[in-house]
Amino acid sequence: MIKKTALALCLILPSLIQANSTLQPTLQFGYDWGGKTLATVYHPNNTTKIRAGSGIDLEMGATVGDDIGAFEMQFLIGYKVDSDSASNGDVTWDVVPFTALGILKSNRWRFGGGVTYHLNPHISGSFSGYDNGVYFNDNVNDRYDNALGGVAQIQYQMTDSWRVGLKGTLIEYKLKNDSSVTANGNNIGINFSYNFGD
């Protein structure tokens, strides 16, 4: 279903943009929550979970549209990372997302939907030390296949350039060396975007 949606976006959405459309560089950043727990980091007073859908999300790209029309498109490439460290090691989960959104505008509100393609999903880290006098050295270096997912987003335009919103992503990752092992990356997050040139 997601692959059919991606094809439809590629074929239909460009024809909806008017000939007088403008292209504006866009910077977007936010934080997402959710997904399967991939690792747990133990601290003296608490624990931290590294999840397949969580992390800081930094993206840049372009928004194509105009001030008069009710439709615009957004194309972004980014870097998403979730990491934590303790006194005896650290662990990092990261991925490179490409996202394409079709967005309907209504006054200061923007309602969007589209597809995202995640490159090189990867978790790596190591912890070593002594547990009850026994030395341990735990390592993880798992790479997942590139994955295609769906995205829905709603944003409110605070100023001519700044927008704030919520974004939801549906995606699943498959381990490269064992496709039967999957990691649910579904998440919801808050984001801020800045359009240059407004």
Secondary structure, DSSP 8 states (H G I E B T S, - for coil): -HHHHHHHHHHHHHHHS-TT-EEEEEEEEEEEE-S-EEEEEE-SS-EEEEETT-EEEEEEEEEEE-SSSSEEEEEEEEEEEEEEEETTEEEEEEEEEEEEEEEEEETTEEEEEEEEEEEEEEEEEEEEEEETTEEEEEEEEEEB--EEEEEEEEEEE-SSSEEEEEEEEE-EEEETTEEEEEEE--EEEEEEEEETT-
